[in-house]
Amino acid sequence: MTASATRAALASVGVATLLLLVKGVAAYRTGSVAMLGSVADTGLDLLASLVTLWGVRVAATPADDDHRFGHGKAEALAALFQVMVISASAAAIAWEAVARIGHPAPTAAGEYGICASILAIALTGALIAYQRRVIASTGSVAITADSIHYSSDLLLNGAVIVALLLDQWLGLHGADPLFGVLIALWLAYGAWRAANHAIDQLMDKEWPAAERDRLIALAADHPELRGLHDIRTRRSGNRDFVQFHMAVDPEMPVAAAHLAMDEVEERIHAAFPNVEVLIHLDPGWRLDAKHPLIETDLADNQP
């Protein structure tokens, strides 16, 4: 799993490096703000890919004495760094584009920008197809996020082509800075989405409701289960964590109770391969804590 995810991350680094060089030349030859925005986005792609590569390797590091829950949150910390860089770049591009709106100037050698954007679309499409195969086999969260980011680049490169066509062939010189503003806004939106995702992980946000309900249904379906409460879930990089209290018949022998608990855990692992499960056994249906967030009667298999 780690090897496949690492190869996918290395592929994205290679594609981003090549496109950064090609687009840099095109931006210099055309003087286009939209093209400049595309260069900045590709530079951020390269940074994101490097951070993804680092995150995949660090997140795969086993838990140790100082990090008993593993190193998955390294991805979220790296994402927050990306957000700061993306936000600064979006602000700089927007500033330049707004300044040019009042004094639009024609771009030059638009064919360079168009060819560079077409090459970017082709390489990005091939990369996304490869990443999706890796995601299907590994379920890597980091590669999934990287793939979503590159998918948005298809739209951005298309916007650059339109901006250059309008400027070069229709003489609409205000189109280039206008598209520059739109690209800056798109980058800012991407930064906002990345920040939300990173903060959710750092704040140990619960799983989405559909996944949580599926988890509860898997556990509650066991015939020996007499109650289920205080379920807590969180996500850290490519690892998931879940804990809950499982009530059984108070007369059940300890060995039998633990066997039932192991069977519930196996069911959960079959549906959620990258989850770490912690189950606390309770006798009967007595809650052993009083807290407003502790749900009661999530499962009702009482005879």
Buried (B, 14 or more C-beta within 10 A) or exposed (E): BBEBBBEBBBBBBBBBBBBBEBBBEBBEBBBBBBBBBBBBBBBBBBBBBBBBBBBBBBBBEEEEEEEEEBBBBBBBBBBBEBBEBBBEBBEBBBEBBBEBBEEBEBBEBBEBBBEBBBBBBEBBBEBBEBBBEBBEEBBBBBBBBBBBBBBBBBEBBBBBBBBBBBBBEEEBBBBBBBBBBBBBEBBBEBBEBBBEBBBBBBEEBEBEEEBBEBBBEBBBEBEBBBBBBBBBBBBBBBBBBBBBBBBBBEEBEEEEBBEBBEEBBEBBBEEBEBBBBEBEBBBEBEBEEEEEEBEEEBBEBEE
